[in-house]
Amino acid sequence: MGHPVGRESGGAVQPELPPGQRLQRGWPVTHYGPVPKFRPERWEFRVFGATADGDKHCWNHEEFSALPYASVVGDLHCVTKFSMLAAEWGGVLASTILELAPPDPAVTHVMVWAEYGFSSNLRLSDFVADRTIFATHKGGELLTAEHGFPLRLVVPHLYAWKGPKWVRGVEYMTADRRGFWEERGYHNVGDPWEEQRYSYQEVPGEGPEL
């Protein structure tokens, strides 16, 4: 994304962090609300909204688990100011979903939906980024329920709230609208390198048109 990846310090290359962030060695559990109970027989991943064919596309858990598996290495930057660097995430690339369920050419944004009606909006350009992934694994191991099992979205170049835990589907949109945290005062884009934490920092063009 054109951001620095390291700096020299004492003869060794030290990881570069976005402004205001601190390096986190472990992986704290952070989320709003309770951890949902996973029921595989009821689980379904949906793609709907402005699809190219006008239809809704669905996969049950067995079908989604059979989709092409990929792995990416990406950071996780929490808006609470900790960063976990160079984690290995495994799962289904967002680009794979776009290929299987293409959006209408007019689509500019997506809304990622999760359990309990939680949502997060993304520009289509962020959703199609090479390392945006619907993760089922971290470091080669299945995610725990607290960290989003069976499925969480990881968007390494944005703050972690833009990638919800317990994802259940994607809505294609031809106009932007705010998700759960964005409606509650968080920045509509969420670039950690620009320290886009809160909505009052937005400039024209970064939020939905009124």
ABEGO torsion letter per residue (X at the ends): XGBBABBBBGGBBBBBBBBGBBBBABBBBBBBEBBBBBBAAABBBBBBEBBAAGBBBBBBAAAAAABBBBBBBBBBBBAAGBBBBGBBBBEBBAAAAAAABBBBAABABBBBBBBGGBBBBBBAAAAABAABBBBABBGGBBBBAAAGOABBBBBAABBAAABBBGBAEBBBBABBBBBAAAAAGBBAAGBAAAGBABAAABBBGABBBX
